[in-house]
Amino acid sequence: MSKTAFAVAMTLAASLAAASAAQAQSGWKFRFAHAGPETSSQHLAAQEFVRLVKERTNGEVQIQIFGGSVLGNDQATISGARGGTIDIVMAGNPNFTGIVPKLNALDIPYVFDGSAHAYRTLDGAAGRQLLDELGKFNLKGLAFWEVGFRSITNSKRPVRAPEDVRGLKIRTTPNPAHIQAFQLLGANPVPMAIGELYTALETGAVDAQEHPVEITWSAKYNEVQKHLSMTRHAYTALILVMNKAKFDALPPQHQKALFDSAADGARFQRDMNQRKEVEIVADLKKKGMQVIETVDSGPFRKVVLDPVKKAFVEKNGPEVLNAIDAARN
């Protein structure tokens, strides 16, 4: 190396070191967007995540939360995270299936036996492989949080059997598994951003929706829906992601702090959801909803499970479903 080249290299190295030191001194500030209301467990878990990150990085990483879709709907914020205009995003798994179709497997109705089965899958090797797929799209998957097991509400009639779903205009996610399942049940599925849902229910643009009861309660859909049936027909994971370039630019100890805090945030939220469900259902009853707490899943499963699994395997192969099956015990 010539003396001139060596001098340039040393100057560049000194500049980078100075920039790194300046960044460490001033800290890293990130924006965290999500669509849930501030009363939701999603938002409360986000606050816990932010607190833990700040504590574990001695205040060098500070995160500001923007909930309630104020920075845009799920698709807009995911695009923002990919492009770097938003730093951290959490959104339901169905919103990521357009870029990683294998994630559709997680939303197949009745593919999970219960919460423990879902957690073993998502927190294990299969879940990490799916999160790592997002790296191809400039997203760093931090953890799977929870939307939860979905149940149907509507303004028309109680839902006890598949035939009760027939003819309902029901808001769904954009996930092909959800859309296909409700088509098989004879409903008219209408994909729609969650920020538009309350008004659509209020005006009658759709008759029904399907979310975990925690979201039905926190978003106050009980004000515009009469019937809740605890179908628990599909589980939805909530994915926490960060702009990959910004994550990679952090020192290793801060990357670890983000990973550890994301995992702790998942446990915090899951525990909260399980503790609150009975209390939430009681409150929804008190507020006037007619609730069917026990719904026989057998007839629903018979209609939707095999056709939706077959459609998934034809497009994406059997590997993810095999991993889900392997996590049953």
N, C-alpha and C positions, 0 to 999 in steps of 0.2 A: 504494500500500500504506500502511495506517495505521501510525502509530508502534508501536502494540501488536502488530500482525501482524508488522511488521518485527522487533521485539524477539523475538517467539516464533520466527520463522524463524532468526534469528541464534543463538538459544539452542539450537535443534534442530541446526543445522549444527555448532555447537561440540561438542555432545554426541556427534554421530556421528563427528566428527574425533577426539575423545578416545577413543571406543570403538574406533575403527580403530587408533589408536596403541597402545592397551592390548593389542589382539589381536596386533598385530605384535610387541609386546614379549614377550608370553607364548607366542606361537606358535600354530600350528594342530596339533591332534592328531586323527588319524583312525584308524578301525578298518577293517582289510582282511580280508575273509573269502573262503575258497575251500574246495573239498571234497577236493583232492588230498592224498595223503600227503606227509610232510615230506621223503621221499627223492625225490620226483618233480621233474622239470625245471620244472614249474609253480611249485612252492614255491621252488626255487632262483632262478628268474627273478623271483619276487615279492621275494625278499630283495635282489636286484640293483636292482630298481626302487626299493625303499624307500631303499637306500643312495644311489642317484643323486638322488632327490628331496631327501633331507636335505642332500646336498652342494651341490646347485644352489640351494637356498633358504637356505643358511647356517644350517641347523638350525631355521629357522622353521616348516617343515612336517615333522612327525614322524608316522610311520605304524607301527602295530602290526599284525602279521600273525596271523591265527587260521586255521590250516589244518585239514585233516582233518575238516571238517564240524562243528567244535566249536560254531559259532554257528548250525548248522542245515544242512539239505541245500541243493542249488542253488536250488530254487524258493523256499525260505524266505529265503535270503540276498538273492536278487534282490528279493523283496518288501520285505525290510528296507532295501535300498538305495533303493528307490522311496519308502519312507516316511520315510527319514532315520534309522532306528535303527542302521543299518550304513552306513558311509561309502563304502567301495570294495569291489567284488566282482569276481572273475573266475569265469566258468563257461562250459561248453561252449555253442557256438552253439545246439544244439537246445533248450536251456533258455530261450532268448529268443524262440523262434518262435511261442509262444502270444500274444505281444504285438505282434510284428512278423513276420507270416507270410512276407513276402518273403525273410527270412533262410533259409527252408527250401531255397532254391535252392542254398545252399552245401553242403548235406548230401546232395544227389542223388548216388547212386552213379555213379562214373566220370565226373562232370561236369568234373573237373580232370585234365589230362594228367600232372601231376606237381607237385612242390613249387614249382618256379619259376613255373608257371602260377598256382597258388593264391596265391603271394605277390604277383604282379603285380596280380591281381584285388583282393586284400584291402588292399593298400597304396596302391592307386590311387583314382581318383574314384569308382568303383563301391562300393568298400569304405567310403569316407567317407560316401557318401550313405546306405548301409545303417546305419552307426553313428549318423548324425544322426537317423534315424527313431526312435531310442530316446529322443530328447529330448522327444517327445510324452508320454512316460511317466515324466518326472522322472529320467531317466538320461542322463548324459553319457558317450557312447562315447569312450574314450581310444585304444584300439588293438585290433587283432586279434592275439592271441598264438596258440599252437598246441596243440591236442590231437594232431593228426597223422593219418596214414593208418591206417585201422582194419583189423585182421586178426582172423580168427575163431579162438577156442580152444573146445575142448569135451572132455567126458569120455567120449565114445562111440566115435569113429572118426576117421581122417584125413579131411580135406576137400580133395579135389582137383578136384571137378566139382560143378555145381549139384545133382545128385541126392544128393550126400553131405550136403547141408544139410537135405534133406527130413525132416520129423518132429522136428527138434531143437527143444527149448524153449530159446529164446535170449533173453537179456537184451538189450534195446535201449534207446536213448534214447526220449524221448517224441515225437521228430520224426516227422511223418507220412511223410516220404520214407524213413526207415529202416524204419518199420513196414511200409509198403507193399512195399518191396523184399524183405524176408524173407518176407512172405506170398506174393509171387510165386515165391519159391524153395521154397515148401512148408514153411517152418519155422513154429513157433508163437512169434511175437515177444511178449516180456513186458517192457513198459516198467517201469523200476525205478530208484530212486535209487542212485547208486554206493556210498553208505555201507552199503547193505543187500546188496550183491552178493556179497561174499566168503561170507557165511553162506548165501545162497541157493545158491551153487555147492557149498558144503560139504555141505549137507543134501540136495541133489538137487532143490530146488525149481525150478531151471533147470539145463539140461545144458551151456549154452554162453554165451559172451559175445563181444563184439567191441569191442576197443580197440586203439589203437596199442601196439606191443610195449613201449614205455617204461612205459606204465601197467600193462600185464599184469605186468611185472617189478617195478615199484615197489610195486604193491598185493599182490604175492605170490600172484597167481591161479594161478601154476604149482603151488602146493601143493595145489590142488583141481581142476586141469585137466591132462589128459594130452597132448592134441594141440594144436599151434599150426600153422595154415596161413596163410602170408603172402599173403592175398588182396588186401590193400590196396584194398578195394572202395569206400571212401568217405573223403573228407577231412573232418576236423572242426576248425573254428577255435575258439579260446578267446577270449572277449570280455572285455576289461577295461573296467569301467564305474565311474562315481562318481555319487553323488547329485548331481543337476544343480544344485539350489539351493545346495548347499555349494560346488560347483565355481565357480558364478557369483559367489559371495561372495568368492572369493580375488582378490587383486590380479593384474593381467595377467601380471606376471613369474612369479608362482607357478603360474598356469595354464599358461604356456609350459613351465615346469619339469616339470609333470606330463605334458604332451603329449610333450615330448622324451624324458623318462625312460621313458614307456610304449613309444615307438618303439624305443628302445635295448633295453628289456627283451624286446621281440619278437625282435629280431635275436639277442640273447644266448641266448634259449631255443631258437630254431630251429637255430642253430649247434650248440648242445649236443646236441639231439636227433639231428641228422645224424651227428655224431661218435660218438655212443654206440650207435647201432642195431646195428652189427655186433658190438660187444662184448656188448650185452645178449642178442642171439640166441645167441651162444656160451655165455653164462652160463646161459641157460634150458636149453640142451641139456645142459650139465654137471649141472644140477639135475634132469635126468630127463625133460624135455619132449621129445616126438617132434615134430620141426619139419619142415614141408615149406616150403622157402624159395622155390621157384619154382612158382607156380600160374598156369595159363593164364587170363587174365582174359576172353578172348573169349566163352566160353560164358556166363559170369555176366553180362557186359555185355549180351549179346543178350537175356537174360531180363528184365532190370530197367530198363535205361536209358530206352528210349523210353516205356514206360508211366508211369514215375515223372515224367519230364519233362512228358508230356502232362497228367498230373494237376495238376502245379504251374502250368502255363500257364493251364489252365482256371480256376483260382482267383485267380491273381496277375498274369497277363499275361506277355508274353515279355521285358520290358525287362531284368531282371536276368540272364537266361540269355543274352541278346544281348551284354550287357557282359562276361560270362564268356567267351563265344566270341571277342569282340574282343581279349581279353587273351592269346590263345593264342600270339601271336608278338610 
